[in-house]
Amino acid sequence: MDLNKLTTSDKIIAGSGILLFIAYFLPWFKVDNGLGDSVNFSGGDVGFLWSTLPMLIGLVLAGCVIASKLCDVKLPDLPVPWGQFYLGLGALAALLVLLKLLIGEEVFGFDLDRAFGLFIAALAAIGLAVGGYLKFAAKEDDHPVTGGGTGSAPF
């Protein structure tokens, strides 16, 4: 595996996807039970839309980058450019996690305190969106079409 094949946007997407997966298992919310102890709720306890879907998006995007660049797998053609695909899914993941960060969580009428895992997840999700934007802005394509022939332009 040659890590030099990865562009900056690829590294950001792969790293953010893996970090979002790890953050999924960390405490996102906590509440003190009044006995000097606290109860933690991980990303899996928050709900599919707010945590599991962004985590799966992160794994898919990281997997696409790793497969296409490090394993030399040709990704299928999409109706949109791959940069737009990375940007759209990264922005969706960031939007969902940031909304959960702003909205918070409530259980039985008690507002839960935000824990460190939610902040890590938010940074990772933002990283997915930034990596997708960089890939989109650079017009990177994971499987560029290479033409044969003499190399002369067809005029």
Rosetta constraint file for C-alpha pairs under 8 A:
AtomPair CA 1 CA 70 HARMONIC 5.79 0.50
AtomPair CA 1 CA 71 HARMONIC 7.53 0.50
AtomPair CA 2 CA 70 HARMONIC 6.60 0.50
AtomPair CA 3 CA 70 HARMONIC 7.18 0.50
AtomPair CA 5 CA 69 HARMONIC 6.20 0.50
AtomPair CA 5 CA 70 HARMONIC 7.06 0.50
AtomPair CA 6 CA 10 HARMONIC 5.47 0.50
AtomPair CA 6 CA 11 HARMONIC 6.20 0.50
AtomPair CA 6 CA 69 HARMONIC 6.44 0.50
AtomPair CA 6 CA 70 HARMONIC 7.79 0.50
AtomPair CA 7 CA 11 HARMONIC 6.31 0.50
AtomPair CA 8 CA 12 HARMONIC 6.24 0.50
AtomPair CA 8 CA 131 HARMONIC 7.87 0.50
AtomPair CA 9 CA 13 HARMONIC 6.12 0.50
AtomPair CA 9 CA 130 HARMONIC 7.91 0.50
AtomPair CA 9 CA 131 HARMONIC 4.56 0.50
AtomPair CA 9 CA 132 HARMONIC 6.93 0.50
AtomPair CA 9 CA 134 HARMONIC 5.66 0.50
AtomPair CA 9 CA 135 HARMONIC 5.64 0.50
AtomPair CA 10 CA 14 HARMONIC 6.03 0.50
AtomPair CA 10 CA 65 HARMONIC 6.08 0.50
AtomPair CA 10 CA 131 HARMONIC 6.86 0.50
AtomPair CA 10 CA 135 HARMONIC 7.70 0.50
AtomPair CA 11 CA 15 HARMONIC 5.85 0.50
AtomPair CA 11 CA 131 HARMONIC 8.00 0.50
AtomPair CA 12 CA 16 HARMONIC 5.84 0.50
AtomPair CA 12 CA 127 HARMONIC 6.31 0.50
AtomPair CA 12 CA 128 HARMONIC 6.92 0.50
AtomPair CA 12 CA 130 HARMONIC 7.78 0.50
AtomPair CA 12 CA 131 HARMONIC 5.29 0.50
AtomPair CA 13 CA 17 HARMONIC 5.97 0.50
AtomPair CA 13 CA 58 HARMONIC 7.82 0.50
AtomPair CA 13 CA 61 HARMONIC 6.77 0.50
AtomPair CA 13 CA 62 HARMONIC 5.89 0.50
AtomPair CA 13 CA 65 HARMONIC 7.52 0.50
AtomPair CA 13 CA 127 HARMONIC 6.69 0.50
AtomPair CA 13 CA 128 HARMONIC 5.11 0.50
AtomPair CA 13 CA 131 HARMONIC 5.15 0.50
AtomPair CA 13 CA 132 HARMONIC 7.04 0.50
AtomPair CA 14 CA 18 HARMONIC 6.27 0.50
AtomPair CA 14 CA 61 HARMONIC 7.11 0.50
AtomPair CA 14 CA 62 HARMONIC 4.17 0.50
AtomPair CA 14 CA 63 HARMONIC 7.47 0.50
AtomPair CA 14 CA 65 HARMONIC 6.56 0.50
AtomPair CA 14 CA 66 HARMONIC 7.18 0.50
AtomPair CA 15 CA 19 HARMONIC 6.06 0.50
AtomPair CA 15 CA 62 HARMONIC 7.45 0.50
AtomPair CA 16 CA 20 HARMONIC 5.95 0.50
AtomPair CA 16 CA 58 HARMONIC 7.05 0.50
AtomPair CA 16 CA 62 HARMONIC 7.83 0.50
AtomPair CA 16 CA 124 HARMONIC 4.63 0.50
AtomPair CA 16 CA 125 HARMONIC 6.69 0.50
AtomPair CA 16 CA 127 HARMONIC 5.48 0.50
AtomPair CA 16 CA 128 HARMONIC 5.69 0.50
AtomPair CA 17 CA 21 HARMONIC 6.32 0.50
AtomPair CA 17 CA 55 HARMONIC 7.31 0.50
AtomPair CA 17 CA 57 HARMONIC 7.73 0.50
AtomPair CA 17 CA 58 HARMONIC 3.93 0.50
AtomPair CA 17 CA 59 HARMONIC 5.31 0.50
AtomPair CA 17 CA 60 HARMONIC 7.94 0.50
AtomPair CA 17 CA 61 HARMONIC 6.78 0.50
AtomPair CA 17 CA 62 HARMONIC 5.29 0.50
AtomPair CA 17 CA 124 HARMONIC 6.91 0.50
AtomPair CA 17 CA 125 HARMONIC 7.68 0.50
AtomPair CA 17 CA 128 HARMONIC 6.77 0.50
AtomPair CA 18 CA 22 HARMONIC 6.41 0.50
AtomPair CA 18 CA 58 HARMONIC 7.04 0.50
AtomPair CA 18 CA 59 HARMONIC 6.70 0.50
AtomPair CA 18 CA 62 HARMONIC 7.05 0.50
AtomPair CA 19 CA 23 HARMONIC 6.06 0.50
AtomPair CA 19 CA 120 HARMONIC 7.84 0.50
AtomPair CA 19 CA 121 HARMONIC 7.37 0.50
AtomPair CA 19 CA 124 HARMONIC 5.96 0.50
AtomPair CA 20 CA 24 HARMONIC 6.18 0.50
AtomPair CA 20 CA 54 HARMONIC 7.90 0.50
AtomPair CA 20 CA 55 HARMONIC 5.74 0.50
AtomPair CA 20 CA 58 HARMONIC 6.47 0.50
AtomPair CA 20 CA 120 HARMONIC 7.52 0.50
AtomPair CA 20 CA 121 HARMONIC 5.23 0.50
AtomPair CA 20 CA 124 HARMONIC 5.31 0.50
AtomPair CA 20 CA 125 HARMONIC 6.65 0.50
AtomPair CA 21 CA 25 HARMONIC 7.44 0.50
AtomPair CA 21 CA 55 HARMONIC 5.44 0.50
AtomPair CA 21 CA 56 HARMONIC 7.84 0.50
AtomPair CA 21 CA 58 HARMONIC 7.16 0.50
AtomPair CA 21 CA 59 HARMONIC 7.00 0.50
AtomPair CA 22 CA 26 HARMONIC 7.04 0.50
AtomPair CA 23 CA 27 HARMONIC 7.96 0.50
AtomPair CA 23 CA 43 HARMONIC 7.43 0.50
AtomPair CA 23 CA 117 HARMONIC 5.34 0.50
AtomPair CA 23 CA 118 HARMONIC 7.21 0.50
AtomPair CA 23 CA 120 HARMONIC 6.14 0.50
AtomPair CA 23 CA 121 HARMONIC 5.30 0.50
AtomPair CA 24 CA 42 HARMONIC 6.54 0.50
AtomPair CA 24 CA 43 HARMONIC 4.57 0.50
AtomPair CA 24 CA 44 HARMONIC 6.51 0.50
AtomPair CA 24 CA 51 HARMONIC 6.78 0.50
AtomPair CA 24 CA 52 HARMONIC 7.49 0.50
AtomPair CA 24 CA 55 HARMONIC 6.75 0.50
AtomPair CA 24 CA 117 HARMONIC 7.32 0.50
AtomPair CA 24 CA 121 HARMONIC 7.06 0.50
AtomPair CA 25 CA 42 HARMONIC 5.51 0.50
AtomPair CA 25 CA 43 HARMONIC 5.90 0.50
AtomPair CA 25 CA 44 HARMONIC 6.86 0.50
AtomPair CA 25 CA 117 HARMONIC 7.83 0.50
AtomPair CA 26 CA 42 HARMONIC 5.28 0.50
AtomPair CA 26 CA 43 HARMONIC 6.79 0.50
AtomPair CA 26 CA 116 HARMONIC 7.70 0.50
AtomPair CA 26 CA 117 HARMONIC 4.82 0.50
AtomPair CA 26 CA 118 HARMONIC 7.84 0.50
AtomPair CA 27 CA 40 HARMONIC 5.58 0.50
AtomPair CA 27 CA 41 HARMONIC 5.34 0.50
AtomPair CA 27 CA 42 HARMONIC 4.19 0.50
AtomPair CA 27 CA 43 HARMONIC 6.84 0.50
AtomPair CA 27 CA 115 HARMONIC 5.74 0.50
AtomPair CA 27 CA 116 HARMONIC 6.56 0.50
AtomPair CA 27 CA 117 HARMONIC 4.94 0.50
AtomPair CA 27 CA 118 HARMONIC 7.04 0.50
AtomPair CA 28 CA 40 HARMONIC 7.34 0.50
AtomPair CA 28 CA 41 HARMONIC 5.79 0.50
AtomPair CA 28 CA 42 HARMONIC 4.99 0.50
AtomPair CA 28 CA 43 HARMONIC 5.80 0.50
AtomPair CA 28 CA 46 HARMONIC 7.92 0.50
AtomPair CA 28 CA 114 HARMONIC 5.97 0.50
AtomPair CA 28 CA 115 HARMONIC 4.76 0.50
AtomPair CA 28 CA 116 HARMONIC 6.37 0.50
AtomPair CA 28 CA 117 HARMONIC 4.72 0.50
AtomPair CA 28 CA 118 HARMONIC 4.36 0.50
AtomPair CA 28 CA 119 HARMONIC 7.80 0.50
AtomPair CA 29 CA 40 HARMONIC 5.81 0.50
AtomPair CA 29 CA 41 HARMONIC 5.09 0.50
AtomPair CA 29 CA 42 HARMONIC 6.80 0.50
AtomPair CA 29 CA 105 HARMONIC 7.39 0.50
AtomPair CA 29 CA 112 HARMONIC 5.89 0.50
AtomPair CA 29 CA 113 HARMONIC 5.45 0.50
AtomPair CA 29 CA 114 HARMONIC 4.50 0.50
AtomPair CA 29 CA 115 HARMONIC 4.79 0.50
AtomPair CA 29 CA 117 HARMONIC 8.00 0.50
AtomPair CA 29 CA 118 HARMONIC 7.35 0.50
AtomPair CA 30 CA 38 HARMONIC 6.46 0.50
AtomPair CA 30 CA 39 HARMONIC 5.45 0.50
AtomPair CA 30 CA 40 HARMONIC 4.32 0.50
AtomPair CA 30 CA 41 HARMONIC 6.00 0.50
AtomPair CA 30 CA 112 HARMONIC 5.70 0.50
AtomPair CA 30 CA 113 HARMONIC 5.23 0.50
AtomPair CA 30 CA 114 HARMONIC 6.36 0.50
AtomPair CA 30 CA 115 HARMONIC 6.12 0.50
AtomPair CA 31 CA 38 HARMONIC 5.39 0.50
AtomPair CA 31 CA 39 HARMONIC 5.37 0.50
AtomPair CA 31 CA 40 HARMONIC 6.70 0.50
AtomPair CA 31 CA 112 HARMONIC 5.42 0.50
AtomPair CA 31 CA 113 HARMONIC 6.07 0.50
AtomPair CA 32 CA 36 HARMONIC 6.88 0.50
AtomPair CA 32 CA 37 HARMONIC 5.85 0.50
AtomPair CA 32 CA 38 HARMONIC 4.13 0.50
AtomPair CA 32 CA 39 HARMONIC 6.32 0.50
AtomPair CA 33 CA 37 HARMONIC 5.87 0.50
AtomPair CA 33 CA 38 HARMONIC 5.56 0.50
AtomPair CA 33 CA 39 HARMONIC 6.86 0.50
AtomPair CA 41 CA 45 HARMONIC 5.63 0.50
AtomPair CA 41 CA 46 HARMONIC 7.14 0.50
AtomPair CA 42 CA 46 HARMONIC 6.82 0.50
AtomPair CA 42 CA 117 HARMONIC 7.57 0.50
AtomPair CA 43 CA 47 HARMONIC 7.32 0.50
AtomPair CA 43 CA 51 HARMONIC 5.37 0.50
AtomPair CA 43 CA 52 HARMONIC 7.16 0.50
AtomPair CA 43 CA 117 HARMONIC 7.91 0.50
AtomPair CA 43 CA 118 HARMONIC 7.65 0.50
AtomPair CA 44 CA 48 HARMONIC 7.49 0.50
AtomPair CA 44 CA 51 HARMONIC 6.67 0.50
AtomPair CA 44 CA 52 HARMONIC 6.59 0.50
AtomPair CA 46 CA 50 HARMONIC 6.69 0.50
AtomPair CA 46 CA 51 HARMONIC 6.47 0.50
AtomPair CA 46 CA 105 HARMONIC 7.81 0.50
AtomPair CA 47 CA 51 HARMONIC 6.08 0.50
AtomPair CA 47 CA 52 HARMONIC 6.81 0.50
AtomPair CA 48 CA 52 HARMONIC 4.58 0.50
AtomPair CA 48 CA 53 HARMONIC 5.78 0.50
AtomPair CA 49 CA 53 HARMONIC 5.43 0.50
AtomPair CA 49 CA 54 HARMONIC 7.54 0.50
AtomPair CA 49 CA 96 HARMONIC 7.31 0.50
AtomPair CA 50 CA 54 HARMONIC 6.89 0.50
AtomPair CA 50 CA 96 HARMONIC 5.50 0.50
AtomPair CA 50 CA 97 HARMONIC 5.86 0.50
AtomPair CA 50 CA 100 HARMONIC 6.23 0.50
AtomPair CA 51 CA 55 HARMONIC 6.13 0.50
AtomPair CA 51 CA 96 HARMONIC 7.75 0.50
AtomPair CA 51 CA 97 HARMONIC 6.73 0.50
AtomPair CA 52 CA 56 HARMONIC 6.10 0.50
AtomPair CA 53 CA 57 HARMONIC 6.14 0.50
AtomPair CA 53 CA 93 HARMONIC 7.44 0.50
AtomPair CA 54 CA 58 HARMONIC 6.16 0.50
AtomPair CA 54 CA 92 HARMONIC 7.60 0.50
AtomPair CA 54 CA 93 HARMONIC 4.45 0.50
AtomPair CA 54 CA 94 HARMONIC 7.53 0.50
AtomPair CA 54 CA 96 HARMONIC 6.99 0.50
AtomPair CA 54 CA 97 HARMONIC 7.13 0.50
AtomPair CA 54 CA 125 HARMONIC 7.43 0.50
AtomPair CA 55 CA 59 HARMONIC 6.31 0.50
AtomPair CA 55 CA 93 HARMONIC 7.76 0.50
AtomPair CA 56 CA 60 HARMONIC 6.14 0.50
AtomPair CA 57 CA 61 HARMONIC 6.15 0.50
AtomPair CA 57 CA 89 HARMONIC 6.63 0.50
AtomPair CA 57 CA 90 HARMONIC 7.42 0.50
AtomPair CA 57 CA 93 HARMONIC 6.68 0.50
AtomPair CA 58 CA 62 HARMONIC 6.03 0.50
AtomPair CA 58 CA 90 HARMONIC 7.51 0.50
AtomPair CA 58 CA 93 HARMONIC 7.58 0.50
AtomPair CA 58 CA 125 HARMONIC 7.62 0.50
AtomPair CA 58 CA 128 HARMONIC 7.04 0.50
AtomPair CA 59 CA 63 HARMONIC 5.85 0.50
AtomPair CA 60 CA 64 HARMONIC 6.09 0.50
AtomPair CA 61 CA 65 HARMONIC 6.32 0.50
AtomPair CA 61 CA 86 HARMONIC 6.76 0.50
AtomPair CA 62 CA 66 HARMONIC 6.13 0.50
AtomPair CA 63 CA 67 HARMONIC 5.83 0.50
AtomPair CA 64 CA 68 HARMONIC 5.92 0.50
AtomPair CA 64 CA 75 HARMONIC 7.63 0.50
AtomPair CA 65 CA 69 HARMONIC 5.90 0.50
AtomPair CA 65 CA 70 HARMONIC 7.77 0.50
AtomPair CA 66 CA 70 HARMONIC 5.22 0.50
AtomPair CA 66 CA 71 HARMONIC 6.61 0.50
AtomPair CA 67 CA 71 HARMONIC 4.83 0.50
AtomPair CA 67 CA 72 HARMONIC 6.30 0.50
AtomPair CA 67 CA 73 HARMONIC 5.42 0.50
AtomPair CA 68 CA 72 HARMONIC 5.09 0.50
AtomPair CA 68 CA 73 HARMONIC 4.75 0.50
AtomPair CA 68 CA 74 HARMONIC 6.02 0.50
AtomPair CA 68 CA 75 HARMONIC 6.46 0.50
AtomPair CA 68 CA 142 HARMONIC 6.29 0.50
AtomPair CA 68 CA 143 HARMONIC 7.71 0.50
AtomPair CA 69 CA 73 HARMONIC 7.44 0.50
AtomPair CA 69 CA 142 HARMONIC 7.47 0.50
AtomPair CA 74 CA 142 HARMONIC 7.76 0.50
AtomPair CA 74 CA 143 HARMONIC 6.24 0.50
AtomPair CA 75 CA 142 HARMONIC 7.16 0.50
AtomPair CA 75 CA 143 HARMONIC 6.80 0.50
AtomPair CA 78 CA 82 HARMONIC 7.17 0.50
AtomPair CA 80 CA 84 HARMONIC 6.45 0.50
AtomPair CA 80 CA 85 HARMONIC 6.72 0.50
AtomPair CA 81 CA 85 HARMONIC 6.45 0.50
AtomPair CA 81 CA 141 HARMONIC 7.21 0.50
AtomPair CA 82 CA 86 HARMONIC 6.25 0.50
AtomPair CA 82 CA 136 HARMONIC 7.74 0.50
AtomPair CA 82 CA 140 HARMONIC 7.60 0.50
AtomPair CA 82 CA 141 HARMONIC 5.99 0.50
AtomPair CA 82 CA 142 HARMONIC 6.92 0.50
AtomPair CA 83 CA 87 HARMONIC 6.15 0.50
AtomPair CA 83 CA 132 HARMONIC 6.31 0.50
AtomPair CA 83 CA 133 HARMONIC 7.45 0.50
AtomPair CA 83 CA 135 HARMONIC 5.11 0.50
AtomPair CA 83 CA 136 HARMONIC 4.01 0.50
AtomPair CA 83 CA 137 HARMONIC 7.73 0.50
AtomPair CA 83 CA 139 HARMONIC 6.33 0.50
AtomPair CA 83 CA 140 HARMONIC 6.18 0.50
AtomPair CA 83 CA 141 HARMONIC 6.68 0.50
AtomPair CA 84 CA 88 HARMONIC 5.95 0.50
AtomPair CA 84 CA 132 HARMONIC 7.37 0.50
AtomPair CA 84 CA 133 HARMONIC 7.97 0.50
AtomPair CA 84 CA 136 HARMONIC 5.58 0.50
AtomPair CA 85 CA 89 HARMONIC 6.21 0.50
AtomPair CA 85 CA 132 HARMONIC 7.81 0.50
AtomPair CA 86 CA 90 HARMONIC 5.82 0.50
AtomPair CA 86 CA 128 HARMONIC 7.92 0.50
AtomPair CA 86 CA 129 HARMONIC 7.65 0.50
AtomPair CA 86 CA 131 HARMONIC 7.77 0.50
AtomPair CA 86 CA 132 HARMONIC 4.55 0.50
AtomPair CA 86 CA 133 HARMONIC 7.60 0.50
AtomPair CA 86 CA 135 HARMONIC 7.46 0.50
AtomPair CA 86 CA 136 HARMONIC 7.55 0.50
AtomPair CA 87 CA 91 HARMONIC 5.93 0.50
AtomPair CA 87 CA 128 HARMONIC 7.84 0.50
AtomPair CA 87 CA 129 HARMONIC 5.75 0.50
AtomPair CA 87 CA 130 HARMONIC 7.72 0.50
AtomPair CA 87 CA 131 HARMONIC 7.48 0.50
AtomPair CA 87 CA 132 HARMONIC 3.88 0.50
AtomPair CA 87 CA 133 HARMONIC 5.19 0.50
AtomPair CA 87 CA 135 HARMONIC 7.62 0.50
AtomPair CA 87 CA 136 HARMONIC 6.52 0.50
AtomPair CA 88 CA 92 HARMONIC 6.19 0.50
AtomPair CA 88 CA 129 HARMONIC 7.74 0.50
AtomPair CA 88 CA 132 HARMONIC 7.52 0.50
AtomPair CA 89 CA 93 HARMONIC 6.22 0.50
AtomPair CA 89 CA 129 HARMONIC 7.60 0.50
AtomPair CA 90 CA 94 HARMONIC 6.18 0.50
AtomPair CA 90 CA 125 HARMONIC 6.83 0.50
AtomPair CA 90 CA 126 HARMONIC 7.52 0.50
AtomPair CA 90 CA 127 HARMONIC 7.95 0.50
AtomPair CA 90 CA 128 HARMONIC 4.64 0.50
AtomPair CA 90 CA 129 HARMONIC 4.05 0.50
AtomPair CA 90 CA 130 HARMONIC 7.65 0.50
AtomPair CA 90 CA 131 HARMONIC 7.83 0.50
AtomPair CA 90 CA 132 HARMONIC 6.06 0.50
AtomPair CA 91 CA 95 HARMONIC 5.99 0.50
AtomPair CA 91 CA 125 HARMONIC 7.90 0.50
AtomPair CA 91 CA 126 HARMONIC 7.53 0.50
AtomPair CA 91 CA 128 HARMONIC 7.26 0.50
AtomPair CA 91 CA 129 HARMONIC 4.69 0.50
AtomPair CA 91 CA 132 HARMONIC 7.94 0.50
AtomPair CA 92 CA 96 HARMONIC 6.24 0.50
AtomPair CA 93 CA 97 HARMONIC 6.29 0.50
AtomPair CA 93 CA 125 HARMONIC 5.72 0.50
AtomPair CA 93 CA 126 HARMONIC 7.95 0.50
AtomPair CA 93 CA 128 HARMONIC 7.62 0.50
AtomPair CA 93 CA 129 HARMONIC 7.68 0.50
AtomPair CA 94 CA 98 HARMONIC 5.91 0.50
AtomPair CA 94 CA 122 HARMONIC 6.73 0.50
AtomPair CA 94 CA 125 HARMONIC 4.45 0.50
AtomPair CA 94 CA 126 HARMONIC 5.11 0.50
AtomPair CA 94 CA 128 HARMONIC 7.28 0.50
AtomPair CA 94 CA 129 HARMONIC 6.42 0.50
AtomPair CA 95 CA 99 HARMONIC 5.98 0.50
AtomPair CA 96 CA 100 HARMONIC 6.36 0.50
AtomPair CA 97 CA 101 HARMONIC 6.23 0.50
AtomPair CA 97 CA 118 HARMONIC 7.91 0.50
AtomPair CA 97 CA 121 HARMONIC 7.04 0.50
AtomPair CA 97 CA 122 HARMONIC 5.64 0.50
AtomPair CA 97 CA 125 HARMONIC 6.90 0.50
AtomPair CA 98 CA 102 HARMONIC 6.23 0.50
AtomPair CA 98 CA 122 HARMONIC 5.92 0.50
AtomPair CA 99 CA 103 HARMONIC 5.87 0.50
AtomPair CA 100 CA 104 HARMONIC 5.55 0.50
AtomPair CA 100 CA 105 HARMONIC 7.66 0.50
AtomPair CA 101 CA 114 HARMONIC 7.63 0.50
AtomPair CA 101 CA 118 HARMONIC 6.85 0.50
AtomPair CA 101 CA 119 HARMONIC 7.63 0.50
AtomPair CA 101 CA 122 HARMONIC 7.52 0.50
AtomPair CA 104 CA 111 HARMONIC 7.44 0.50
AtomPair CA 104 CA 112 HARMONIC 7.11 0.50
AtomPair CA 104 CA 113 HARMONIC 7.82 0.50
AtomPair CA 104 CA 114 HARMONIC 7.12 0.50
AtomPair CA 105 CA 111 HARMONIC 6.01 0.50
AtomPair CA 105 CA 112 HARMONIC 5.62 0.50
AtomPair CA 105 CA 113 HARMONIC 7.97 0.50
AtomPair CA 106 CA 110 HARMONIC 5.36 0.50
AtomPair CA 106 CA 111 HARMONIC 4.49 0.50
AtomPair CA 106 CA 112 HARMONIC 5.80 0.50
AtomPair CA 107 CA 111 HARMONIC 6.65 0.50
AtomPair CA 107 CA 112 HARMONIC 7.25 0.50
AtomPair CA 114 CA 118 HARMONIC 6.78 0.50
AtomPair CA 115 CA 119 HARMONIC 7.22 0.50
AtomPair CA 116 CA 120 HARMONIC 6.35 0.50
AtomPair CA 117 CA 121 HARMONIC 6.06 0.50
AtomPair CA 118 CA 122 HARMONIC 6.11 0.50
AtomPair CA 119 CA 123 HARMONIC 6.28 0.50
AtomPair CA 120 CA 124 HARMONIC 6.17 0.50
AtomPair CA 121 CA 125 HARMONIC 6.02 0.50
AtomPair CA 122 CA 126 HARMONIC 6.12 0.50
AtomPair CA 123 CA 127 HARMONIC 6.13 0.50
AtomPair CA 124 CA 128 HARMONIC 6.41 0.50
AtomPair CA 125 CA 129 HARMONIC 6.56 0.50
AtomPair CA 126 CA 130 HARMONIC 6.16 0.50
AtomPair CA 127 CA 131 HARMONIC 5.95 0.50
AtomPair CA 128 CA 132 HARMONIC 6.05 0.50
AtomPair CA 129 CA 133 HARMONIC 6.08 0.50
AtomPair CA 130 CA 134 HARMONIC 6.16 0.50
AtomPair CA 131 CA 135 HARMONIC 6.17 0.50
AtomPair CA 132 CA 136 HARMONIC 6.02 0.50
AtomPair CA 133 CA 137 HARMONIC 5.90 0.50
AtomPair CA 134 CA 138 HARMONIC 6.05 0.50
AtomPair CA 135 CA 139 HARMONIC 6.12 0.50
AtomPair CA 135 CA 140 HARMONIC 5.44 0.50
AtomPair CA 136 CA 140 HARMONIC 6.50 0.50
